[in-house]
Amino acid sequence: MICTGKIAHAFNKGGPGDAVKFSHPLPMTTHDHPWNKDRAVGQKRPFTTQHIILLTQRLDNDRRLKEMALFCLGIDTMLRGSDLLRLVVRDVMDCDGGPKAEFTWSQKKTGKPVVTAITPFTQLAVRRYISQSNLKRDDLLFTAQRGDGGKPITTNYLRRLVKKWAVELGLGPENYAAHSLRRSKPSHLYAQGVKPEMLRLLLGHTSLQSTQEYLGIDQGEALALAQKYDCFKET
């Protein structure tokens, strides 16, 4: 089935008069070189559930629809920044103009597919943004400028944007970067008891060891858990 035309007509929310505004515009870089090259950096912190709720409320109140969609998709899909910024409208919307609940993505780093889920809250955020921006199916989802011909947002820009969000939340920006979006949801799921093997599939990792290291699971934690449960102790 071939889809043509614009997506925006399928939505009721948003309109041509609703402009996407950034409170603190960030400069774009001409070349998107890895920001952490030759630097000693640690693993960035995930956003907590409280952080996520507070930031989405602020972005919604300020009508920063582009930032809202980018933040929610980054949290929900758990994609790397380089993959998140390659999304086009058809990746997240079906031919009828409705949001997809899931989609399969080929990872830039590994070349292997990963299935990502989009929750209803994020679906609404994406619908509002696409409607407001009047995007077509083949348009990049996130560009530096609104409209056709916009340059794609760079990973450096995304990193600085995440740091700006951290400042708005009263957090230390040095502890947060683009990878904080990818780490947030799996950290919450792991804390709720989801097995690392399940998280490995969601993150698209090739090995369980990579997921364990990603979640910060070390041998000490595993031993402490083993000592906590005594099979020979009467209950």
N, C-alpha and C positions, 0 to 999 in steps of 0.2 A: 504494500500500500504506500503510495507516494503522497506526502503531505505538502501542501503549498500554502502561501499566504502568511499572514502574521498571526501570532499566538494571542495577542492582546485582546482581540474581540471576544474571546471566550471567557473573560473575567469581568467581574462587576466592580472589584476594588481597584482603586488607583485611577488616575486620569492624566491627560496631557498637561494639566497645570501643576501636577505634583512633582516637583523637582527633587532629585536625589542630592542631598547636601552632606558634605563632610565638615564637621565642626573645625577640624584642623587639617586642611589639605596637606598631603605629604608629597615631597618632590619625587619624580620618577628618575630612574637611572637609565642611561643609554644601554649599558651592558649589564647583564644579569649574572655576574660572577658570584660563586659561592661566598657568602658573607663571612663564613667561619674558616676560610682557608688560612692555614698557618697560625690559627689562634687556638689557645687552650680553653675550651668551653666545656661546661658540664651539661648533664641532661636537664632540659627545661621542664618546669613544673606544669602539671595539668591544671585546668580550671576546675574548681569545685562546683557542685550543684548550685550552691548559693551564688557564686560568681556568675554562673551562666544565667540564672534567673534575673539577677540584678542588671546584667549587661543587656540582655534581650529587652527588658522593660525600658531601659534608657534609650536604646536604639529605636524601639517602637514609638516611644513618646516623642522623640526628635524627628521621626519620619525618615530616618537614615536607612532606607529600604535596601540599598545596595550592601551596606555593611551588615545589615541584619541577615540577608540571604547568605552572604559569604561566611559569616560567623556560624550560622546554624548548619550550613552544609559541611563546613569544616569539622564541626563537632560530630555530626550525625554520620557522615560517610567514613570518617577515620582515614581519609586519603592523605597522602603526602601533599605538601604544598604545591609541588611541581605538577601533580596530577589534578589537584583541585582547580588550578588556574587554566588547565587545558579543556575543561568542560565546555561544551556548547549546549545550546538550549535543548536540542533533540535528545541529549543524554538524560535529561531529567524530566522532560515533558513528552507525553504521547501525542499521536497524530490528531487527537480530538481536543488538544489544548488542556488536558488534565495532567496533574503531576504524577510521576511514577512513584510507586512505593519501593521499588528496588531497581537496580540496574547492574550490569556486569561491566567492569572496567579493566582495561589492559594497563598494568602499572608501567610507568616509564622506567623505573629503576630496575625491575626484574623482568619485564616483558610478560609476566604471568597474569592471568585474569584473577579478579577478586570481585565478589558480589557484595554490593553495598545496599543498605536499607535507608530509606528516608521516612522519618516519622511524620505524622500529620501536622505537627507544629511547624516543622521545617518546610513541608510541602506548601503550607499557606504563605510562609515568608517568601519562598521562591516565586509563587504565583503572583503575589503582590508586586514584587520587584520586576518580574518580566512584563507584567501588564503596564506598570508605570513607565518602564523604559521602552516599551513598544518594540521588543526584540523579535526577530524572526528565528525560525527553527535552526538555521545554519550559523547564526551569530554566536560568537564567543559569549559565554555567560557573564564573564567579568572582564571589563576592559578599563583602560585608564580614563577614557572619555566616553560619554554616553553617545549612542548612535552608531551607524554603520561606519566602518573604517577605523574604529578605535583600536589603539594598540593594546595588546594583552597586558594585564597587570603582572609585574615581575615578582619573583619570590622575595627579593629584597624589599619591595614595597609592602608585601604581605607581612614580612617580619616586623617592619616598623609600625604597621597598622596594629598588629597584635600587641606590641609594646605600648602603643597609645591606649588601647583598650585596658591594659593592665593598670596604667596610670589613672584612668578614669575610675577604676575600681579601688584605687588606693593601694595598689600592689607595687612591688619593686619591679620595674621593667626589665632589669638585668636577669630576672628569673624566668622570663616568658619570651617566647618567640613563636614562629609559625608552627613548630612541632608541638606546641602546647595544645593546639586544636586537636591534632591527631591522637595525643596521649590521653585526653580528658575522658572520653567515653569508655575506653577499655579499662582505665583505672577505676572508674565507678563500677563497671561490671565485675571486675575482679574482686573488689571490696564486697560486692553483694554475693559472692560465691560462684561466679561463672568460672568454669575450668579454663586454664591457660590454653588447652588444645582448641577450645571453641574460639577463644580470642585470636589464636594464631590464624584461623580461617578468616575471621573478620578483618584482620590486619593485612592479610596476604603475605605473611611471613613464610619462608621456605622451611624453617626448622623451629621446633618447639623451644630450643635453647635461645633462639633470637627473641622469642616472645617473653620468655622468663627474664632475660636480661632487660628487655624493654620495660617490663613491669616492675623491675627491681627485686625480683624474687632471688634470694641468695641461699646458700647452704645453711646459714645460721637460722634463717626463718623456717626452712624445711625441718631442721632438727628440732626446733622449738615446738613446732606443730606435732611432730612425732612423739615428743616427750609429754605433750599435753594429754594425749590419749593413751591410757594404760589399759591394755586389753585384759590384764590379769587382776585388775582392781574391781572388787565387788561394788555394785551400785546400790 
